[in-house]
Structure formats: structure tokens, C-alpha cells
């Protein structure tokens, strides 16, 4: 039962990360940077990251999957390129790294 729960949680987190990746790629390519779209991307990513922090249930599973997914690096790079990756995201990334399990 707990294995299925962990799989479901990680699967949903990765799906949400893929959705955010698509949105940030569209935002990056757009000549007009919509403030509502920017805010939506930031909010969705921040909320997803909170699920991998110490206070969240199954945080180690979520953090491990997020940090080891290729979309994470793409998103971080595009967020930095567009000046959307701020100190709060740095703190959240450090919390994710603290909670993440070692993946071999």
C-alpha cells in the first residue's frame, strides 16, 4: 500500500513538473512576457517545491524525483535566464536537497 502511495505521489509531482516545464518554455519563447503567466509559473513551481520540504508528507520521495528529473534543470535554467529564480527558490532547492534520497 505505501509503495503505491509513494509511486502515485511521485508520478503526480513529475507530471506537474513537466507541465511547468512546458509553460516556462512557452514563456521564454514569447516576445511578450505576460505578468499573469509569469506569476502562475512561479506559484505552481513554488507550491510543487513545498511538497518536497521537511514539513511535507512524503517529502523525501517528492524531493528525490524532482531533483533527479531532467525537467528540473531545464526549468531552473529558464527561470534564471528570465530573472524568475530568486532567493526563495534557492532556499527551497536547498530544502529539497536536504530531504532527497540518494539516487544511484
C-alpha positions as CSV (number, residue, x, y, z in Angstrom):
1,X,0.0,0.0,0.0
2,X,2.7,2.6,1.0
3,X,4.7,1.7,-2.2
4,X,1.7,2.6,-4.3
5,X,1.1,5.8,-2.4
6,X,4.7,6.8,-2.9
7,X,4.5,6.0,-6.6
8,X,1.3,8.0,-7.0
9,X,2.8,11.0,-5.3
10,X,6.0,10.9,-7.3
11,X,4.1,10.4,-10.5
12,X,1.9,13.4,-9.9
13,X,4.9,15.6,-8.9
14,X,6.7,14.6,-12.1
15,X,3.6,15.3,-14.2
16,X,3.3,18.8,-12.6
17,X,7.0,19.4,-13.2
18,X,6.5,18.5,-16.9
19,X,3.6,20.9,-17.1
20,X,5.6,23.7,-15.6
21,X,8.5,22.9,-17.9
22,X,6.2,23.4,-20.9
23,X,4.8,26.6,-19.6
24,X,8.3,28.1,-18.8
25,X,9.5,27.1,-22.3
26,X,6.5,28.9,-23.8
27,X,7.1,31.9,-21.6
28,X,10.8,32.0,-22.6
29,X,9.9,31.9,-26.3
30,X,7.2,34.6,-26.1
31,X,8.2,38.1,-27.1
32,X,5.5,39.4,-24.7
33,X,6.1,38.3,-21.1
34,X,2.7,38.1,-19.6
35,X,2.7,39.0,-15.9
36,X,-0.2,36.6,-15.1
37,X,1.6,33.8,-16.9
38,X,4.8,34.6,-15.1
39,X,3.1,34.7,-11.7
40,X,1.3,31.4,-12.5
41,X,4.6,29.6,-13.3
42,X,6.2,31.0,-10.1
43,X,3.3,30.0,-7.9
44,X,3.0,26.5,-9.4
45,X,6.7,25.8,-9.1
46,X,6.9,27.2,-5.6
47,X,3.9,25.1,-4.5
48,X,5.4,22.0,-6.0
49,X,8.7,22.6,-4.3
50,X,7.0,23.0,-0.9
51,X,5.8,19.4,-1.3
52,X,9.5,18.3,-1.1
53,X,10.4,20.3,2.0
54,X,10.8,18.8,5.5
55,X,7.2,19.7,6.7
56,X,5.5,17.9,3.9
57,X,4.3,14.3,3.9
58,X,6.4,12.1,1.7
59,X,8.9,15.0,1.2
60,X,11.8,12.7,0.5
61,X,10.0,11.0,-2.3
62,X,8.9,14.2,-3.9
63,X,12.3,15.9,-3.5
64,X,14.2,12.9,-4.9
65,X,12.1,12.7,-8.0
66,X,12.1,16.5,-8.6
67,X,15.8,16.9,-8.3
68,X,16.6,13.9,-10.5
69,X,14.2,14.8,-13.3
70,X,15.7,16.4,-16.4
71,X,12.9,19.0,-16.4
72,X,14.2,20.4,-13.1
73,X,17.4,21.6,-14.7
74,X,15.6,23.0,-17.7
75,X,13.1,24.9,-15.5
76,X,15.9,26.2,-13.3
77,X,17.9,27.4,-16.2
78,X,15.0,29.2,-17.9
79,X,13.9,30.7,-14.6
80,X,17.4,32.1,-14.1
81,X,17.5,33.3,-17.7
82,X,14.2,35.2,-17.2
83,X,15.2,36.5,-13.7
84,X,12.5,34.5,-12.0
85,X,14.7,32.3,-9.9
86,X,15.1,34.2,-6.6
87,X,16.4,33.7,-3.1
88,X,13.2,31.8,-2.1
89,X,13.8,29.3,-4.9
90,X,17.4,28.9,-3.7
91,X,16.2,28.2,-0.2
92,X,13.6,25.8,-1.4
93,X,16.1,24.0,-3.6
94,X,18.4,23.6,-0.6
95,X,15.5,22.1,1.4
96,X,14.7,19.7,-1.4
97,X,18.4,18.6,-1.4
98,X,18.2,18.1,2.4
99,X,15.1,15.9,2.0
100,X,16.1,14.0,-1.1
101,X,17.2,10.4,-1.0
102,X,20.5,9.4,-2.6
103,X,19.7,8.0,-6.1
104,X,22.1,5.7,-7.8
